[in-house]
Amino acid sequence: MSSGDQIKILSVHVFVNGVEGTEALEGDTLSFAVTVQSLISTPQYFLVEVLEGLQPVTELYGLYDTWQLQGGEIATVHFSQTTTMPNYNVVYSFYASFRLPDPGGGWATDYIWPVTVNLATVTLTMVSSEGGSTTPAAGSHSYLKGADVTVEAFPDADYEFHHWGFVSLVPPWSGTDGRNPVSLFDGYLDRDLTVTPVFQYVPPPPPPPCSSDADCPAGQVCVGGVCVDAPPPPKECPFKNLARFPRLYKFLCDMWAKKGS
């Protein structure tokens, strides 16, 4: 019987704060449950080693008690250990081994493929809307799950902010909020979220009524009961030096006016 036939890792499960999963935040508690099978029929001490990349994280020891087994039966042993999630994605590898009872010793060893535990992130998608801009800007933004994210809308001229529209697919949810700015989920963004600002057009107020030019602001005149921009003052004839010749002066000024100054 070869070493590979005598010990085998059947499964590895990762738990984040007691819930099975492979996404965590810095400081979360990670637990590993490793299931090992063996065909030996005598008690042996097993070693399960957990590696982060190539660096040992922890070694899990357990007594593999097979006193009640008949020859050829398979027993399963569970090992578990707790560690803390760092502030980066981590690749863990798992080895299980025990010393063979043959004369001369030797080890039976099995290895399981790496298991990656990722920092949990969420995506905030800000949608562009007519009538204003936002912070964060329109587009997709990645945050650590649970981040405190505040969105704020800035309406353009002749627009006003009306409300936010929120949509998440997992879990399915939609909602609105009229506050501006607003902290998403009261400071704990725990899901991918699409946010759309809604702006409303506000037409400019009508010009004030008037009965005379005195009722209008500077630069405006009263026309038909409404203040409008005053026309530019007429330009003066450039031939003032010929004013002592009235007929010639009038003729030249009229020609100048007809040509559009």
C-alpha positions in Angstrom: 0.0 0.0 0.0 1.5 3.4 -1.0 1.6 6.5 1.2 -1.1 8.1 -1.0 -3.4 5.2 -0.3 -3.0 5.6 3.5 -4.0 9.2 4.1 -6.1 11.7 2.2 -7.6 15.1 2.7 -11.2 14.8 1.7 -12.3 18.4 2.2 -11.4 21.8 3.6 -14.0 24.3 4.8 -13.3 27.9 5.7 -15.6 29.8 8.1 -15.7 33.6 8.5 -17.0 34.5 11.9 -18.6 31.2 12.2 -20.3 31.2 8.7 -18.8 29.2 5.9 -17.4 31.5 3.2 -14.2 32.8 1.5 -14.7 36.6 1.8 -13.6 38.4 5.0 -12.6 41.8 6.3 -9.4 42.6 8.2 -9.7 41.4 11.8 -12.5 38.8 11.0 -12.1 35.4 12.6 -11.2 32.6 10.2 -11.7 28.9 11.0 -10.6 25.9 9.0 -12.1 22.5 9.2 -10.0 19.8 7.5 -11.4 16.3 7.0 -8.8 13.5 6.7 -9.2 9.8 5.9 -6.8 7.0 6.6 -6.8 3.2 6.1 -4.3 2.4 8.9 -5.7 0.3 11.8 -3.5 1.5 14.7 -3.6 4.7 16.6 -1.5 7.5 15.1 -0.8 11.2 15.7 -1.8 13.3 12.7 -0.4 16.6 11.7 -2.4 19.1 9.6 -0.5 22.1 8.5 -2.0 25.3 7.2 0.2 27.5 5.1 -0.3 31.1 3.9 1.4 30.9 0.5 4.6 29.1 1.6 4.6 30.4 5.2 3.2 28.2 8.0 0.2 29.8 9.7 -0.7 27.1 12.2 -0.2 23.3 12.8 -3.2 21.3 14.0 -2.5 18.1 15.9 -5.0 15.3 16.7 -5.0 11.7 17.9 -6.3 9.5 15.1 -7.9 6.8 17.2 -8.7 3.7 15.2 -9.0 1.2 18.1 -12.5 0.3 17.1 -11.8 -0.1 13.4 -11.6 -3.3 11.6 -8.9 -3.7 9.0 -9.6 -1.8 5.8 -12.2 0.6 7.3 -12.0 4.3 6.7 -12.1 6.8 9.5 -12.6 10.5 9.3 -10.9 13.0 11.7 -11.8 16.7 11.9 -9.3 19.4 12.7 -10.1 23.0 13.3 -8.1 26.1 14.1 -8.8 29.9 14.3 -6.7 32.8 12.9 -7.3 36.4 12.0 -7.8 37.8 8.5 -5.1 40.2 7.4 -5.7 43.3 5.3 -5.0 41.5 2.0 -6.2 38.5 0.0 -4.7 35.3 1.3 -4.0 31.9 -0.3 -4.1 29.0 2.2 -2.7 25.5 1.5 -3.3 22.4 3.6 -1.1 19.4 4.3 -2.0 16.3 6.3 0.6 13.7 7.4 1.4 11.0 9.9 4.4 8.8 10.5 4.0 5.3 9.0 4.2 2.4 11.5 6.6 0.5 9.2 10.1 -0.3 10.4 12.2 2.6 9.4 9.4 5.2 9.7 8.6 7.5 6.9 5.6 9.8 6.5 2.3 9.5 4.6 1.4 12.9 3.4 -1.4 14.5 1.3 -1.8 18.0 0.0 -4.9 19.9 -1.0 -5.1 22.7 -3.6 -4.9 26.3 -2.3 -8.0 28.0 -1.0 -8.2 31.7 -1.5 -9.8 34.0 1.1 -10.5 37.4 -0.4 -11.0 40.7 1.3 -14.8 41.3 1.0 -15.5 44.2 -1.4 -18.7 45.8 -2.7 -19.2 47.8 -5.9 -21.0 51.2 -5.9 -22.2 52.2 -9.3 -23.1 55.9 -9.7 -25.4 56.6 -12.6 -25.1 59.9 -14.6 -28.3 62.0 -14.7 -29.3 65.1 -16.5 -29.4 68.2 -14.3 -26.4 67.7 -12.1 -23.3 65.8 -10.9 -22.4 63.6 -7.9 -19.7 62.7 -5.5 -18.5 60.0 -6.1 -18.6 60.7 -9.8 -20.6 58.6 -12.3 -19.0 55.2 -12.8 -18.1 52.1 -10.7 -16.3 52.4 -7.4 -14.9 49.5 -5.2 -15.0 49.6 -1.4 -14.4 47.2 1.4 -17.6 45.7 2.5 -19.0 47.7 5.4 -17.3 51.0 4.4 -18.9 54.2 5.4 -19.7 55.9 2.0 -21.5 59.2 1.6 -23.0 60.3 -1.7 -23.8 63.9 -2.5 -25.6 65.6 -5.4 -24.8 68.9 -7.0 -27.6 70.3 -9.2 -26.9 72.5 -12.3 -28.3 75.9 -12.7 -32.1 75.9 -13.1 -32.2 72.4 -11.5 -32.8 71.1 -8.0 -32.1 67.8 -6.4 -35.2 65.7 -5.8 -34.2 62.3 -4.5 -31.9 59.3 -4.8 -32.9 55.9 -6.3 -31.2 52.8 -5.0 -31.2 49.3 -6.5 -29.3 46.2 -5.3 -29.6 42.7 -6.9 -28.2 40.6 -4.0 -30.2 40.8 -1.8 -33.0 42.1 -4.1 -33.9 45.6 -2.8 -34.8 49.1 -4.1 -35.5 52.3 -2.3 -35.4 56.1 -2.4 -34.1 58.8 -0.1 -34.6 62.6 -0.3 -31.6 63.5 1.9 -28.6 65.1 0.4 -25.9 64.3 1.2 -26.7 60.8 2.6 -24.6 58.1 4.2 -25.4 54.8 2.5 -27.1 52.3 4.8 -26.3 54.5 7.8 -22.6 54.1 7.3 -22.3 50.4 6.5 -22.3 49.6 2.7 -22.8 45.8 2.8 -23.9 45.0 -0.8 -23.3 46.0 -4.4 -25.5 49.0 -5.0 -26.6 51.2 -8.0 -27.4 54.8 -7.1 -29.2 57.2 -9.4 -29.7 60.9 -8.6 -32.9 62.5 -9.7 -32.9 66.2 -10.5 -35.9 68.4 -11.4 -35.9 71.3 -13.8 -36.9 74.6 -12.2 -38.0 77.2 -14.8 -36.7 80.7 -14.1 -39.3 83.1 -12.5 -41.3 85.3 -15.0 -40.2 88.9 -15.3 -41.8 91.3 -12.8 -44.8 93.4 -14.0 -44.4 97.1 -14.5 -46.3 100.3 -15.3 -43.2 102.4 -16.1 -39.5 102.2 -16.6 -39.1 103.2 -12.9 -40.5 99.8 -11.9 -37.8 98.0 -13.7 -34.2 97.1 -12.6 -31.3 99.0 -14.0 -30.7 98.2 -17.6 -34.4 97.3 -18.3 -37.4 99.2 -19.6 -41.1 98.7 -19.3 -42.7 97.4 -22.5 -46.3 96.2 -22.5 -46.3 95.9 -18.7 -43.2 93.7 -18.6 -39.6 94.6 -17.8 -37.3 93.7 -20.7 -33.6 94.5 -21.4 -33.3 98.1 -22.6 -32.1 98.5 -26.2 -28.6 99.9 -26.6 -28.4 103.7 -26.9 -28.1 105.0 -30.5 -24.6 105.8 -31.7 -23.7 109.4 -32.3 -23.0 110.6 -35.8 -19.3 110.8 -36.3 -19.4 114.1 -38.3 -19.9 116.5 -35.5 -17.1 118.7 -36.9 -19.4 119.5 -39.8 -22.4 120.5 -37.7 -21.9 124.1 -38.8 -23.0 123.0 -42.2 -26.5 121.7 -41.2 -27.6 120.4 -44.6 -24.3 118.6 -45.3 -24.2 117.3 -41.7 -27.7 115.9 -41.9 -26.9 114.3 -45.3 -23.7 112.6 -44.1 -25.3 111.4 -40.9 -28.4 109.9 -42.7 -26.0 108.1 -45.1 -24.0 106.8 -42.2 -27.1 105.6 -40.4 -28.4 103.8 -43.5 -25.1 101.9 -43.9 -25.5 100.6 -40.4 -23.0 102.9 -38.7 
